[in-house]
Amino acid sequence: MLGEQMKKIKTFEQDFPVPRTHCGFAMGNGNLGAMVWGAEKLHITVNRADFWDHRGGECLLPDTTYDKLKRAYDPGDRSKLETQFVREEMPDGVWKPSRIPVGRFEFSFKNKMRPLKGVLDYGTGSLIIKIGNSDKTSGEIIITVGLRENLIYIDDKADLIDAVITKPSWEFPAVVEHLSKLKFNPPEIVRRDDISGWIQACPEDPSLASICRKTPNAAVISLELGNNNMEALNASLKSIETLQSAVPAFKSGIEKWWKSYWKKAPEINLPSEFFNKFVKYALFRFACATHPFSPIGCGLQGPWIEEYQRGQWSGDYHFNVNIQQIYTLAFASNNLEHLIPLFNMLDGESYQKVMKNNAKVLFGIDDGLLLTHAVDDRGYQCGWISAGSTLDHAVGGWTAQLYWLYYKYTLDKEFLKKRAYPFMYGIMRVYEEMLEEHDGRLSIPVSISAEYGATFDGGRAQNAGRDPSYQLACMHMLADALLESSEILDIAPRQIWKTIKEKVPPYTLIEKGGEKKIAIWEGQDLDICHRHHSHLACIYPFDSLGDWTEEQKEIIDNSIDHWILKGMGQWSEWCMPWASIIHSRLGLKDSSLLLLEIWKEVFVNEGFITVYLPKFRGFSARRREDIMKPRESNEVMQLDGSMGGATAIYEMLLHTKNNTTYIFPAVSAKWKDVSFKNIRAPGAFLVSAVRKNGVTEEIVIKSLKGGRINISVPDCPRMRLIRKSGSSDISLPSPIDMKASETITLTVS
């Protein structure tokens, strides 16, 4: 049966004690985040994605020009380039924009009862907590998070809750030390009648009130912002009061939304209990982190920031791989509307202002967009304008690909015209300004390959060079997208886009021992184990090579072997799904699964959450000292690993490469029986397929908009095509034209 196993997974369950914040049940609405965990008491760690200390945000300042950077560049000395960046001196107590840890609420229960088991009901989006003594359940509470409201409703019909204990983040030493340096004051504690909580003021940003009201049969938690403490408190109290008179509508609206979400989500059936369970929970967390009703896009940690330490990497938007990894899951999982809050943020006034400023300062143009590496929710760089944060223009290019893929998966021409094309155009204008004639080709004189750094004798280092392969692949992807968009929209393309296709090489080569392979940049081999697989971006994510020539196949084989030889000792949780996808795109079926199996053991914790650092020492040498620290006070979650892992599973089942959609392209020989239902493909197609005993038996394709899909099934050179009008045998790969709403079936010929 198509997707039968995943369809059967109706709950995600954990027995208590659930020992740490990031083992907890994750709930949220894109803005409000809650993690539910605990032992003797029930803990609910809370945060809001829009609760920021915005001080210290940077953008490019006048006199930081690309011409100056080019003149200063020395291949053997990174410092000469870095000194050319004009930077603002920050006053004492200002660090960089950062999300702020909030705290948690703890609930004790009557008669010395404690939480025994948590059951997350996917169908309703509610979390049921079984309460009792030892193994005897005496009752339950039900936790629900609002869709648009920043509210957590706890249904306590049996009146089991005894007390509410507040734990603002100021009760944790690491947070006190951090926020004190930034001139924060301790929160104002609120305790009166049935109300408890705290209000955290900020030096320049709005205050946040975190308030819980307990009644005999319920508790409600509200997180609201205000211009000052009193405004924030009043807003929280008002939202609680409003909810208490509309609980049935609140709960039914949430249940209706979740039922709709699961109705369109793909279903998969894998011969792996872990991966079936993992993908289902990842889809739940994806909805909680990227909710289409959210006023804000999803950052590195989604709406979930732990209470015991400062937000890692500021909880910011890392656009050099991480945000893209999170949101790419929207495409195959048929959740395109979840991209809209991200696009709204990027197209908003603040982001556009900052990106246009950066392009104007660096290149003197008025129609360019330059997005820097790690930014806040307004588009300002979170710490240290530098070559690494500024000269990685694939940051904007890979983000532009999200816009392009949104069009490809929806065929929404209005979106292409008003949003995707203008964003891609602005990003490409920066690439155009970087180019110069060099040795008979168009060349980027100086740029970076994401976070790669070369070191030399004498302590010298370099993180930039000519023609990084990463940037060349991104530029080709953008040129292809813009040329195709121009044809769709009947707009005359810029001549430079055609010239880029003709005169920009697909990658930079390095030759050693008579063997050619893809270089990091001109003259720079992959000399170290590196967590960013950026130099292989022509394979994935940019798929920029078209039909591979025999020479390109050999170059790629050489490059992959060299990459493998450098090992995984510096990889983190998001690196391995990316690597698995590259293996899948190359048809390396068993290794793509093996990478995810290793990843599962090393980077997925007890709560099915991906953590940045390995769970134990011995696999990775990255941040050894931090690996050895207690996880209770140091564990770091990043959402990119979980969403990247789910995407990597979908890639094994179906992916589109060079405009051909491959069915079961990278399913390991270990997985004999596999099926899936309604994975979305470019062109607005929903694809379902069954594989039994290692052989593809049936494929069902539904066209939502009408059009052509090119199909390839690696283990089936011929199949029978069945339509309402009749059937015929066809050879594969083959293009198939379909009408809107038409469904076809392919069976073993």
N, C-alpha and C positions, 0 to 999 in steps of 0.2 A: 504493500500500500504506500502511496506517495506521502512521504513525511510523517508516517504513522507514529514513529517513536517520539518525535518532538511534540506532536499533537497530544500525546498521552501525558506529557510533562505539564501538569497543571499548577504545581507548587514548587517553591524552593524552600527547603527545610533545614534547620540547624538545631541541634540540641544545645541547651545552655549547660555550663557557662560558655559564652562567646567571649574570648579572652581580651580582645583588643579592638580599638576603634575601627580599624580597617579590616577587621574580620566581620564587622557588623552588617546587618541587612541595610542596603543602601536604598533610600527613598528620596524623591525630589520632584521638582517641577521646572527644572532649568535654572531657576533663581534660588529657591529655598532648597537646602540639602539637609537630610537627616541620616545619621548612621545609628542603628539600634543594636545594642550589645549589652554585655554585663554578666554578672554572676549572682551574688546575693541580692543585688538591686538591679533594676532595669535602667540602662543608660541610654539617653538619646542625645548624641552629639549633633549640634546644629551649626549652620552657617548660611550666609547669603552671598551669592556670586557678585552682587553689586555693592558689597561693603568693602570699600577701598580706602586706603590712605594714598591719595593721588599725588602727594608732594614728590618732587624730584623727577618728574617725567621729562624726557629729553626728545628733541628733534634736531635735525641738522641746522646749524647756525651759519650765518653769512660768512663767507671766505673759506668755507670747506668745499672746494670745487674739485671735480674729477680731474681737471687738468693739473692741479697742484698735486693730487695723489699720484698721478702717472709720473710726474717729474721726480717725485720723492721716492718712488718705489726702487728698492734694492733687493734683488733676489736672495741675497745672503743675510739680510738684516731687516727683520720685521719692524723694529723700533722706528726706523726712518719714515715709514708710512704712517704709523700711529701718531707721530708728533704733528701731523698735518691736520688732525681733526680739532676744530675749535669746540671747546667744551665749556659749559657753564659751571662755575664753582658753586657747590651746594653749601648752604649754611649749616651750622651745627644742629644736629637733631633731625636732619633730612637725609634719607637714605635713597630710596627709589620707590616708585609706585608699587604697592603691595596689597594683596588681600589680607584681611585681618582675622586671626583666629577668634572665635566667639566663645565657645564653651559648651557645656552640656547640662541637661537636667537629669537627675537621678530619682527614681521612683522606688520607694520601699512599700512592702505589702503587709497587710494585717496578719496576725497569728504566725509571724515568722515565715510566711510563705515567700517564695522566690520564683523567678522565671524558670520554666523547665524546658520549653521548646518554642521555637519560632516557626511559623508557617506563612510564607509569603504567597498569597493567592493571586496568581497572575491575572486571572479573569476579572478581578475587581480592583487590583492594585492595592489591596489592603494587607496588612501584616497582623496575623493573629498570634498573640503571645499566650501560651498555656502557663497558668500560675498554679503553684501547689507546694506541698511539702514532700521531700524525697522524690519518689516517682509517682506520687498520687496527685492527679490533677484535680484542683478544686474549682477552677473557673478559668476565664480568659478575658483579656482585653484586646481590643481591635484598634490598630493605628492606621490612620488615613492621612495623606498629604494632599492639600488643595491643588487644583489645576492652575488657577490664576492667583488664588489667594496664598499669601505666605503664612499658612496656618497648618498646624498638625492637630488633628482631632483624635483623641483617645477615648474610645467607647468603653466605659467601665460599668456596665449594667449591674454587676454583682457587688459594686462598691468595694473592690479589693485593694485599691490604692490607699495606703496609710499616710504617706507624707511625700512631699516634693522637696528635694534638696537641690540647691543651685550650685553649679560649679563653673563660674566664669573662667575664661582662659587665664585670668590674672592669678589664679590659684596654682599655676604651673610655673616653676622657676625659670624655664627657658623662655617662656613668653614674657614674664615680668622683666627679665633682663633685656630682651629685645625691645619691647615697647617703651620701657623707661628711657632707653637711649634715644628713642624717637620722640621724646617729650610728651608721651601719652600720660594721662592720669588714670588711676584705678577707676573701675566702673562704679557707678552709683547703684547701691543695692536697694531693691524694692521688696518689702515684705509688709503686707497688710491684709487682714481678713483672709480671703481665699486667693490672694494674689502673691506670687513670688517671682523674682527674676532680677535682672540687672540692666543698666543702660550704659553703653560704652560710648563716651564722647571721643571725638577725633580732633586733632589740632586745627584742621581746616575743613574737613569733610563732615557730612551729616552724622549725627548720632544714630546708634542702633539700639532699640529696646528689645530685649529678649524676655518675654513675659509668659508665665504659665498661670492659668486660672483653674483651680480644682473645685469641682462640685461633687455631690454624692455619687453621681453616675457618669461622670466624664471629667476629662482634663483637656484643656486647649492650650497649645503653645503658639504664640504669635511673634514674628520677627518683623519689626517695622522701622523704617528710617524717618528721621525728622531733622529739621534745621538746628534743633537743640534738644536737650534731654526731655524736656516737658512735651515738646511736639511729638517726639518719638514714642514716649509713653502713652500719650493720648491716642496716637494712631493705633498702637497695639491694643489698647483697651477697647477702642471702637471696633476694630476688626473682630475681636473675640465676641463682643456683644452682638455684632451683626450675624456672626455664624450661629450663635446659640439660639437664634430665632428662626434659623433656616437649615438645620442639620439634615433633614431628609433630602432636600433638594441638593445640598452639598454632596452627600454621599452618592446619591443616584447619578448625578452628573459625572462624578469620577468613575463610577462603575461603567457607565455608558461609554465614556472615552476609552477606557482600557479594552472593552470588548471590541470596539471599532479598530483599535490598534492591532490587536492580535488577529483579527479577521483578515487583514491584508498582509500580515507579516509572513515571510516564507516559512515553510516547515521542512525539516530535514530528518532523515533517518540514517544514522551512522552506526556502524558496529562498535561504538565506543560510548559507554555510559557517561564518561567524563565529558567528552566533547559535545554530546547532545545536551547535557545539563548546562555546560558552560555557555554555549551559544544562546540558549534560551534566557539565561540570566543576563548575559551581555546585552541582549535586545531590550530587556527590561531596564537595565541601567542606562542604556543609550537613550531610551525615551525619557527617563528621569533627568538626564543631563542636558539633553538638547531639545527639550519640549517646545513644540511650535508656538505655545502661548507665552513663552519666556520673553521678557523685555531685553534679554542680553544673550550674546553668544556663549558657547561653552569653552572654557579654558582648560588648562592642563589637568586640573583635578575635578573638573565639573563643578557642581555646587558644593562639593565636599572638601572642607579643610579641617584637618584634625585640630583638637583643642590644646594639645600639649606642646606645640612648637610653632614657630612662625611658618607662614605659608611658604612651602618650598618653591624655589624659582618664582617667588612672589605670587604664586597661583596664577601666573599671567597667561598670555596667548603666545606660545612659541610657534611661529609660523614657518619654521624651517624643516618641519616634518610632523610635529606632534598634533597640531590642530587638524592638519590634513588627514592624519591617520584616524583621528576620532570621527571625522565627518564622512570619510569615504564609505563607511559602513551604511550610510543612508541610501546609497545607490542600489546595491544588490538586495538590501533588506526592504526595498520598496517604501522608504520613509522620506521621500524627497522634501516634504514640507518642513522637516526638521532642520533643513539648511537655512530656512528663511530668516530666523533670528540672527544667524551669523552674517548673512548678506545684508540685513538691515543695519547691523552694526558697522560693517565695512563701508556701506554706501551712505552712512549717516554723516552729518555735518562735521563732527569732530575728526573722524578718521580721514575723510576726504581733505579737510584742511591740512592735517599733518602730512599726509602722503603727497599732496601737491606742493607743500612747502619743501619737503625733502627733495623732490625732483627739481624744483626751481633753484634751490641752493646749489645742488650738486652739478646740475647740467644747464641751468638758465632757461628751462622750458616751462611753459604755462599749461601744457596739456599732458603732463606725465604724472604717474603715480608711483611713489617709492615707499614700500612698506618695509620697515626694519624688522629685525629678527624676533625680538621678544617685547611685546607691547602690552599696555594696560587696556582697559575697556574704552578708552578714548583714542587710542592709536599712538600714544607716546611711548618711546623706548623706556623699558624698565632697567635702567642702569647702563651707563658706559657706552656712549657713541664711539664706534670703532670700526675698523675694517671688517671684523667679524659680524658686527650687527648691521652694517650699512651696505657692504659690497656683495652680499649674497642676494642677488636680485631674484633668484629662484624662490625666495620667500614669497614674493608677490606673484611670480609665475605659477608656482604650484597652487597658490590660492586662486589665481585666475582659472586654473584648470577645473576647480570645483564649480565655478560658474558655467564653464563650457560643458562639463559632464551633466550638470543639472539640465541644460538644454537638450543634450543628447539623449538623456533618459526620459525626458518629458515631451520633447518636441514643441515646447512652449515658445512660439515665435515672438510673442510680445516680450517675454522675459529676455530672450536673446537680444532683441532690439534695444530695450530700455536699460538692461542691467548687465548682461554678460558681455556684449560687444563693447560698451563703453569702458568697462573695467579692464578687459583684455587689451583694448587699445591703449589705455593709459599706462599699463604695465609694459607693453611692448615699446612704447615711446622711449622709455628709459634704456631698454636694451639697444634700441637704434642709436641713441646718443653715445653709448659706450663703444660702438664699433669703429674700427679704423682699418684701412688697407694695410696688409702685412704679408709679405711673401706671396703675393698673388691671390690672397684670400681676404675675406672680412674676418676680423679678429677682435676679441676683447682683450685689451692690453693688461688689465689687472682686475681680478675678481677672486672670489674664494670658492672652495668646495666645502660645504657645510661642516664647520668645526674641525676641519683637518688642520693639523699643525706639524710642520717639519722642523727638526732641530739639527743644529750643526755644532762643530767643535767650538769651544770658547763660550758656550752658553748662548750663542745666537739662535734665532728661530725665525720661521716664516710661515704665514698662514694664507698667503695670496700668491697668485701667479697669472700667467697669460693663458687664456682659453681653458678654464676648468671644464672638464667633460660634462659635469653637472649642469653648468650654465648653457653650454652648447645644446644639450638635449632639450632643456627647457625652452630655449629660444625656437628650436625647430617645432616643438609641440605647439607653441603659441602661434607661429607663422602658419602652420597647417590649420589651426582653429580659426584664425582670422581670415584666411583665404576662403575657407569653406563658409564661414559666416557671411562674408561679403557676397558670395554667390547666392546664399539663401535669402539675404535681405536686399539683394539687387543694389548693392553699394559698390562703387569702384574701389578696389583694393589699393593700398599704397604700394608703389613699385618696390619699395625697400623690402617688403615681405617676400616677394618673389625672388629678389636678389639674395636674401638670406638663405632661401632654399637652395640657391645655386652656388653661393660663395662661402657659406659658413660650413665648416666640416661637421660631421655628425658627432664626433668626439675627438679628443686629442690622443695621439698614439705615443707610446714609448716602446723602444725596441732594445731587447737585451738578449744576447746569445742567439741572435737570428729569429727571435720570437717577438711578434708584435702583440701588444695588449693595450687596453684602455688606461690612460694615465689620469692622475688626479688633475694636474695642469701641465703645461709644457715643461718637460724635463723632470717632472716629479712623479715617481712611481708610488704605488701603495706600499710604503716601507714598513708600516706598523699595522697592528690590529686596530681597526677603527670602527666605531659603532655606527657611523653614518655610511650607508652604502651608496652615497651620492654619485660616485663616479660611474655607477651602473644604472643610472636613472634612465638611460636610453632604453633599457629593458622594462623597468618599472620604477616610477609611476608614469613616465612620459611616453613610452611606447612609440618612440620617435624615428625608428629606422625603416619603417615600411617593410617591403619584402627583403629579407636578408640575402645578400649575395654569399657565395661560397667563401669569399675572403672575409666577410663580416662574421660568418659563423665560426671561422677559425679564430678570429680576434676575440670573439666573445668566449669561446671555449678556453682560450689561453687566460683571459681575464678572470673567468670564474675559478679556474684552477689556482691561480695566484691568490685570489681573494680567500679561497678555502685554506690555502697554506698559511695565511696570516692568522687564522684561528679566531676564536670567539671570546678570548680572555678579557676583553674590554667592553663586551656587549652588555646592554641592560635590557629591561623587559620589553621595550618597544622595538628593539633592533631585530629580535628573532622572528616575529611575524613578518616584518618587511623582508627579511632574508628568505623565509618560507615562500612568500609570494614570488620572489625572483626565481626560486627553484621551480615553482609551479609554472611560471611563464616559460621556462626552459624545458618543461616536460619531465623534470627530475622528480618523479612521483614519490618514491620512497623517502628521499631526503627531505622533501617538503613536509611530510608528516613527521619524520624523525626530529626535525628542528622544533616542531610544536610539542612533541612529547618531552623533549629536554626542557623546553620553556615551561611546560606544565609543572615539572618537578622542581625547577629552580626559582621561578618567578611568580607562581600562583599560590596564594596563601590559603589557609583553611576555609576562608569565607568566599572562595572563588574570585578573589580580587587580585589583580596584578600589582606587584610592588616593584619599586624602582631598583632596589638592591636585592641581590640573591638572598634566599632564605638561609643559606649556609655558605661557609667559605670552602673553596676547593674547585669551583667551576670558573669563577670570574675573579680577576685581580683588581677590578674597579672598586675604588674607595674601600680598601681593606679595613681601615680603622672603623668605618661606619658599619660595615657588615657585622663586626664583632659587638656592637653596642646593643643594649636590650631593645627588643622590638616594641615593647610596651611604651617607650618614650621616644622612639626614633623611626618607626616604620613610616615609609613614604609611599603613597599611592599615586600612580598616574593613570589616567583614563585611556591614554593612547595604546597601552599594551593590551588592555581588554578588547577595545574596539578593533585594533589591528589584528588580534588573534581571531576574532569572529570573522573579519574580512578574509583572513588567510584561509579559513575553512571554506567559505564561499568560493574563493578562487580555485580551490581544488576541484570543486563541483562544476563551476562554470566561470569562464572569463572571456572577455572580448579583447582580441589582439589584432592589430592592423585591420580593423573593421570586420573581422570574422569572429563569430561567437562559438567557442569550443565547449562541448558538453562532456563532462567527466574528463577533463584534460590532465588532471594530476592526482587521480585517486590511487593510493598505494595498493600494491598487489595484496597487502594484508587485509584490505577492506573488500571482501567479495560482494557483499550485498549492501547497496547504498541507494537511497532515493531522495528526491527533494521535490518540493512543490512551490511554484510561484516565486522563484528568484527572478528579479528584474534584470533586464539586459538593455543596452543602448537601443534606441529606436522605439522605446515604450512597448517592449515585449515582456510577457510573463512566461517563464520557461519552467516546466516540470519534467522529471525524468526518473526512470527506474533502471537499475543495474543489478543483475542477479548472477551469482556465481562468476563474477568478473566480466560479464558481458552486458552491454547496453541493450535493453529489451524494448523500451518505449520512451518516446519523447513527446510531450504535449506543449504546443506553443500557442499563446493567445496574443494577438496584436491589439493594443489599445487604441492606436491611432492610424493604423494602416502603414504599409511601407515594405521595405525589403530587409530581410535578415539573411546574412551569410552564415551557414551552419557547417560545422565540422565536428565529427565524432571520431576521435582517434582510433577506436577499436572497430569501427563500422564503415567500410568503404562504400557500402550500398545499404539503403533502407527503403521501405515502402512508405510513400507519402499519401496520407489519407485526408481528403477534404469532403465536404458535403456533396460536391459535384462529382466525386469519383476518386480513384486511386491510381498510382503509378509508381514504378521503381525509379529511384534516382541515385546517381553517384554522388558521393560526398568527398570533399566539401562542395557545397552548392548554394547559390542564391535562391531564396524563396520569396516570392512576392505575395503579400497578404493584404486583405481589406481590413478596414477598421472593425473591431469586435469579432473578427474571424478567429476560429480555433482550428488548428491542424494537428494531426498526429503522425509521428514517424515510428514505424515498427521494424523489427528485424525482417529483412527482405527474404 
